[in-house]
């Protein structure tokens, strides 16, 4: 394919993409296929001879689309949103063409792990300054990190990777970690000879979008040199609206902060933005410099010391396109619209006596359930997802099996919310009628 | 921007991308700007009101391009190639539109670290099976991993992250690790009470494209249950050509293998392909399962247990486009063309008595230098890069400062090689004339 053919094929692909996104709600949101479905549809080996582009394109609908979960469908209410916008798609086309490996001036990701490793490296240096004879492995064996019992599984995995103990702090009835809960565990652990060094606070937890109380937690961490990392992966985007900024109170105590513009800020996956209070803490943890990577602006801008992979895509390009094409007002309107849709869904649930709301609805997530057993709710969820009209995932809150309804798609409108509720309500009626009285 | 406008703007972007790639050699390969140049060109804050797409597009040339290193220019001979092809760009457009978060059926990356962590987890379980009283941290403190003294800096960093000792094995006069060198270090370390558990072999090192002798190393590792990971990031693509397959002899001893199709297989950055002999070793090292990620096909296809991030882009789409649109023959022809161009450059260097070749030219990399001091060669490289016509990076081989000439761009032709050599030779003449006799 030469540049001339790319011009033609690229324009066809633009139309295909526009068609796909304009008509996405006509597609079944969640696929019917089983793992392995692809195996019989594609040959065992890569083709010997080049194929025609027409043949490849034909296979998109035949081979690929049957296996796709349509994350941008307005019937997708699972997990949290993943962003999608036309400016971001345009920027990504350009990003692909430039195709530079941004290890000199890139962005940061894998934020929790990076923060944990930086904190680990910092505490080791600190202790060895006073006790030069203590080995690194001896210190690591005493280290302990903390997070909410509601924190994302990636936090636990970060502990696993770094080889340090990771403890979960119990949350209050709003699913938030409070100062006294952390204080209690710290005292116990210190008495047992452990060295607390890292706390990962969550603003907007995955199960229920709960907010850890960082105004209480921050001063405790700061006083005893525990690194406080804030994971605001989903909720972080909402802080561009003044009315949600109070949720960020206490941020001044944080050592690092991360949110994912690819979740709720219209920047296509993947794009994760991390901030660190003292950059030397991060750089010091990763710096390794072979000759082939040495260059003149080492100190000022080399972000390869800020992350695990050496290279990064040119992701800032799509943020730049999106920020400019929407403007702050457009982005704020987008966040507010999603929150409004979640509130609309919440009202529908509250108006139905058979259901209950399981956690405060603060942003775009509604946690709800049928009043009744966990089995009942598991069955309801199974029927919702088996019907394939909409897609939800569950969570566990205080021992209860709960359904999570996350407003995800860029194109979700009130009518989709009403339709989703109708569908859920209908399936609930069917289920409840089957039960013995 | 609605879908209708996206159709128009997308087609303009396709033309921009085609224009960019068709005319890339007219652009200066390496930028003149200093870090921070961007700051004065863009506003301090995101715009309050949405801007017009025209304004954004105008800024691509005004703001972005002056800072870009044009990795796809035929004057770029630094590092190793990063792939670029029209089919891959088309697939990436589709990938962006589908925008699914592939944590269920994705691909794997961060391969060295993943392999190291899997090996660490495996050895800990193995030792604890015999000695249930030995703590994980105690075992980790005795672990030791190995790589070539020529291995990529990311290998050293993996050791740093995993908190295990990482030792470099000295290489022979071809810059390869040999069996006896590893054996010697293993014996010393065992005598010192350490536990060897991981060896990262490199096929195609970054400095000189050297190949560790895995036919010797593999049996040693297998005999004593040391995990052998193969990093073939660059050279791996070449193994699609039968004539380069002997470089892969000994692969049957490997526990894991990784190469980067985004380097030399025409699949745009990023795309890294990892193979593992026993998948339970990898899955066991990472498995953490919150309710919101549970689903029906847990065991068979959930690749989020195979990697560090939870989500992945739909990268296989671009491999699929590229494999089909080039066919095996097209891909082989591409590899062979690059190797041929490197050989052509090697001949030019060898024909000039002032220069020497510093390592065998096996694939697309030529390591060369002026006969003379390191300072002389550092000055030559500085002048080459300051002139901005072509871009190279150096390496160190056996204490010598060496220039690396890597054939990188998809569009590199013989005339670019001749031109690059003319330019280097001319700068060398100027430099040598300035020296006192």
Interface residues (C-beta under 8 A of the other chain):
Chain A: X1 X2 X3 X4 X5 X6 X7 X9 X10 X11 X13 X14 X15 X16 X17 X18 X20 X21 X22 X34 X35 X36 X42 X46 X47 X48 X49 X50 X51 X53 X55 X56 X60 X64 X67 X68 X69 X70 X71 X72 X79 X82 X83 X84 X85 X86 X87 X88 X89 X90 X92 X93 X94 X96 X97 X98 X99 X100 X101 X105 X109 X110 X113 X117 X120 X135 X136 X137 X138 X140 X141 X152 X153 X154 X156 X157 X160 X161 X162 X163 X206 X207 X268 X269 X270 X285 X286 X288 X289 X290 X291 X292 X293 X297 X300 X301 X308 X309 X310 X311 X313 X317 X320 X321 X323 X324 X325 X326 X327 X328 X329 X330 X331 X393 X394 X395 X396 X401 X404
Chain B: X1 X2 X3 X4 X5 X6 X7 X9 X10 X11 X13 X14 X15 X16 X17 X18 X20 X21 X22 X34 X35 X36 X42 X46 X47 X48 X49 X50 X51 X53 X55 X56 X60 X64 X67 X68 X69 X70 X71 X72 X79 X82 X83 X84 X85 X86 X87 X88 X89 X90 X92 X93 X94 X96 X97 X98 X99 X100 X101 X105 X109 X110 X113 X117 X120 X135 X136 X137 X138 X140 X141 X152 X153 X154 X156 X157 X160 X161 X162 X163 X206 X207 X268 X269 X270 X285 X286 X288 X289 X290 X291 X292 X293 X297 X300 X301 X308 X309 X310 X311 X313 X317 X320 X321 X323 X324 X325 X326 X327 X328 X329 X330 X331 X393 X394 X395 X396 X401 X404
